[in-house]
């Protein structure tokens, strides 16, 4: 049985999107972070057994906003994000800067 050539995810992204530092890659990385944030919030909400409406009520926002945040909301105020995580989900927001 022949082994197929395997490509790492990093190599695949380099090939399909472009190398780090290019405009196309920077845009991809930025959009990926937004997508990842939405998924993290959705997973935390589901693990807590809460609906979008419950999280919205606890955090002082509305269900539509929570839905958009989970699906790819591009612009979110830091104070609103923090309130959703702390008051709505009972969590703690951690931030880091990487170079």
Backbone as CSV, one residue per row, in Angstrom:
resi,resn,N_x,N_y,N_z,CA_x,CA_y,CA_z,C_x,C_y,C_z
1,UNK,0.840,-1.176,0.000,0.000,0.000,0.000,0.890,1.246,0.000
2,UNK,0.655,2.163,-0.931,1.434,3.389,-1.024,0.917,4.423,-0.032
3,UNK,1.850,5.148,0.567,1.467,6.247,1.447,1.239,7.488,0.604
4,UNK,0.170,8.170,0.890,-0.120,9.415,0.186,0.673,10.540,0.839
5,UNK,1.052,11.508,0.044,1.730,12.674,0.601,0.743,13.464,1.446
6,UNK,1.107,13.689,2.694,0.257,14.446,3.591,0.767,15.877,3.688
7,UNK,-0.158,16.786,3.806,0.175,18.198,3.936,-0.315,18.672,5.291
8,UNK,0.522,19.419,6.000,0.093,19.965,7.291,-0.908,21.087,7.039
9,UNK,-1.661,21.437,8.063,-2.626,22.517,7.936,-1.921,23.824,7.579
10,UNK,-0.782,24.079,8.212,-0.025,25.308,7.917,0.403,25.350,6.453
11,UNK,0.881,24.237,5.942,1.293,24.178,4.535,0.095,24.377,3.606
12,UNK,-1.022,23.783,3.972,-2.241,23.915,3.176,-2.684,25.378,3.117
13,UNK,-2.686,26.048,4.281,-3.099,27.454,4.329,-2.121,28.316,3.545
14,UNK,-0.821,28.051,3.692,0.184,28.791,2.916,-0.107,28.682,1.423
15,UNK,-0.426,27.485,0.978,-0.659,27.237,-0.444,-1.975,27.861,-0.923
16,UNK,-3.030,27.673,-0.154,-4.358,28.114,-0.588,-4.640,29.593,-0.330
17,UNK,-4.095,30.127,0.760,-4.413,31.502,1.147,-3.241,32.440,0.908
18,UNK,-2.047,31.955,1.151,-0.855,32.781,0.990,0.009,32.730,2.232
19,UNK,1.223,33.137,2.071,2.181,33.141,3.180,1.827,34.222,4.193
20,UNK,2.280,34.005,5.434,2.093,35.020,6.480,2.703,36.334,6.025
21,UNK,2.004,37.422,6.352,2.495,38.744,5.985,1.870,39.306,4.721
22,UNK,1.198,38.453,3.946,0.509,38.961,2.754,-0.863,39.495,3.167
23,UNK,-1.408,40.402,2.388,-2.716,40.983,2.713,-3.802,39.912,2.794
24,UNK,-3.775,39.002,1.835,-4.792,37.952,1.805,-4.706,37.085,3.058
25,UNK,-3.496,36.740,3.471,-3.307,35.905,4.665,-3.697,36.669,5.928
26,UNK,-3.328,37.945,6.006,-3.696,38.755,7.173,-5.216,38.831,7.325
27,UNK,-5.913,39.013,6.208,-7.381,39.063,6.235,-7.939,37.721,6.700
28,UNK,-7.390,36.638,6.177,-7.817,35.301,6.567,-7.626,35.085,8.067
29,UNK,-6.455,35.458,8.578,-6.148,35.268,10.004,-7.113,36.071,10.867
30,UNK,-7.395,37.293,10.474,-8.305,38.151,11.221,-9.717,37.559,11.255
31,UNK,-10.192,37.120,10.107,-11.531,36.526,10.036,-11.601,35.220,10.807
32,UNK,-10.516,34.478,10.821,-10.484,33.227,11.573,-10.625,33.494,13.067
33,UNK,-9.975,34.538,13.567,-10.063,34.873,14.988,-11.496,35.235,15.375
34,UNK,-12.190,35.971,14.515,-13.584,36.331,14.764,-14.442,35.060,14.788
35,UNK,-14.222,34.185,13.818,-14.944,32.913,13.753,-14.691,32.090,15.020
36,UNK,-13.435,32.023,15.442,-13.066,31.241,16.622,-13.743,31.792,17.875
37,UNK,-13.806,33.105,18.009,-14.464,33.716,19.158,-15.931,33.321,19.212
38,UNK,-16.594,33.366,18.077,-18.005,32.983,18.016,-18.219,31.539,18.423
39,UNK,-17.349,30.663,17.960,-17.448,29.238,18.305,-17.202,29.034,19.791
40,UNK,-16.225,29.723,20.358,-15.933,29.600,21.792,-17.127,30.032,22.637
41,UNK,-17.767,31.123,22.242,-18.936,31.596,22.980,-20.086,30.610,22.846
42,UNK,-20.304,30.105,21.652,-21.371,29.129,21.437,-21.131,27.859,22.255
43,UNK,-19.911,27.360,22.259,-19.594,26.154,23.027,-19.775,26.386,24.522
44,UNK,-19.331,27.530,25.014,-19.486,27.838,26.439,-20.960,27.916,26.809
45,UNK,-21.752,28.544,25.964,-23.195,28.659,26.220,-23.852,27.290,26.262
46,UNK,-23.502,26.448,25.305,-24.087,25.108,25.255,-23.644,24.257,26.438
47,UNK,-22.381,24.376,26.845,-21.896,23.625,28.006,-22.630,24.031,29.275
48,UNK,-23.023,25.304,29.359,-23.773,25.808,30.510,-25.252,25.455,30.409
49,UNK,-25.668,24.932,29.257,-27.071,24.575,29.057,-27.973,25.791,28.914
50,UNK,-27.421,26.882,28.383,-28.185,28.115,28.235,-28.584,28.347,26.785
51,UNK,-29.706,29.008,26.611,-30.122,29.419,25.269,-29.496,30.776,24.973
52,UNK,-29.531,31.166,23.719,-29.039,32.492,23.344,-29.851,33.568,24.065
53,UNK,-31.145,33.336,24.189,-32.015,34.296,24.860,-31.648,34.452,26.336
54,UNK,-31.319,33.350,27.005,-30.928,33.416,28.411,-29.620,34.179,28.595
55,UNK,-28.644,33.907,27.735,-27.362,34.617,27.813,-27.586,36.108,27.556
56,UNK,-28.416,36.427,26.587,-28.718,37.823,26.272,-29.352,38.522,27.474
57,UNK,-30.305,37.872,28.101,-30.978,38.466,29.256,-30.000,38.683,30.414
58,UNK,-29.161,37.697,30.674,-28.186,37.807,31.758,-27.150,38.893,31.508
59,UNK,-26.825,39.122,30.249,-25.766,40.081,29.917,-26.286,41.442,29.456
60,UNK,-27.596,41.623,29.435,-28.156,42.913,29.073,-28.093,43.245,27.598
61,UNK,-28.179,42.219,26.771,-28.204,42.444,25.328,-29.422,41.719,24.770
62,UNK,-29.454,41.402,23.500,-30.620,40.685,22.967,-30.178,39.415,22.228
63,UNK,-31.144,38.531,22.010,-30.870,37.235,21.381,-30.239,37.404,20.005
64,UNK,-30.701,38.376,19.259,-30.180,38.626,17.917,-28.680,38.929,17.964
65,UNK,-28.259,39.701,18.950,-26.849,40.057,19.082,-26.013,38.825,19.408
66,UNK,-26.500,37.993,20.317,-25.784,36.759,20.681,-25.682,35.851,19.469
67,UNK,-26.758,35.735,18.719,-26.760,34.917,17.506,-25.727,35.424,16.507
68,UNK,-25.687,36.721,16.281,-24.721,37.302,15.350,-23.292,37.094,15.843
69,UNK,-23.090,37.241,17.137,-21.762,37.042,17.712,-21.287,35.607,17.491
70,UNK,-22.169,34.651,17.683,-21.819,33.244,17.480,-21.590,32.919,16.013
71,UNK,-22.218,33.660,15.117,-22.126,33.352,13.685,-21.082,34.152,12.936
72,UNK,-20.429,35.127,13.545,-19.388,35.873,12.833,-19.596,37.377,12.891
73,UNK,-19.938,37.898,14.045,-20.077,39.342,14.203,-18.691,39.968,14.121
74,UNK,-18.510,40.851,13.194,-17.185,41.418,12.936,-16.751,42.428,13.998
75,UNK,-17.659,43.278,14.425,-17.302,44.313,15.378,-18.098,44.140,16.668
76,UNK,-17.379,43.957,17.748,-18.014,43.834,19.050,-17.250,44.736,20.019
77,UNK,-17.994,45.477,20.810,-17.351,46.322,21.816,-16.766,45.426,22.898
78,UNK,-15.590,45.792,23.343,-14.917,45.001,24.376,-15.771,44.907,25.634
79,UNK,-16.377,46.010,26.053,-17.193,46.001,27.271,-18.396,45.065,27.128
80,UNK,-18.977,45.013,25.940,-20.112,44.112,25.692,-19.652,42.665,25.703
81,UNK,-18.536,42.397,25.052,-17.980,41.040,25.042,-17.678,40.575,26.461
82,UNK,-17.065,41.446,27.233,-16.727,41.098,28.609,-17.993,40.820,29.431
83,UNK,-19.021,41.625,29.242,-20.289,41.426,29.963,-20.947,40.108,29.567
84,UNK,-20.904,39.762,28.294,-21.498,38.499,27.835,-20.774,37.323,28.480
85,UNK,-19.465,37.403,28.521,-18.681,36.297,29.068,-18.809,36.206,30.588
86,UNK,-18.721,37.344,31.276,-18.764,37.296,32.739,-20.178,37.145,33.286
87,UNK,-21.091,37.991,32.847,-22.449,37.968,33.384,-23.345,36.941,32.692
88,UNK,-23.205,36.837,31.380,-24.055,35.918,30.629,-23.637,34.469,30.754
89,UNK,-22.317,34.227,30.753,-21.809,32.855,30.773,-21.142,32.483,32.097
90,UNK,-20.935,33.463,32.965,-20.278,33.177,34.244,-18.817,32.806,34.078
91,UNK,-18.193,33.325,33.035,-16.806,32.986,32.739,-15.865,34.149,33.000
92,UNK,-14.643,33.982,32.573,-13.603,34.990,32.734,-12.904,35.164,31.398
93,UNK,-12.793,36.392,30.943,-12.154,36.690,29.666,-10.657,36.876,29.867
94,UNK,-9.873,36.135,29.118,-8.420,36.282,29.136,-7.971,36.783,27.782
95,UNK,-7.017,37.704,27.781,-6.520,38.289,26.540,-5.011,38.150,26.502
96,UNK,-4.486,37.903,25.312,-3.044,37.855,25.150,-2.668,38.509,23.831
97,UNK,-1.436,38.951,23.765,-0.903,39.517,22.532,0.262,38.647,22.120
98,UNK,0.231,38.189,20.873,1.292,37.328,20.361,1.947,37.986,19.161
99,UNK,3.221,37.787,19.014,3.953,38.324,17.862,4.537,37.190,17.065
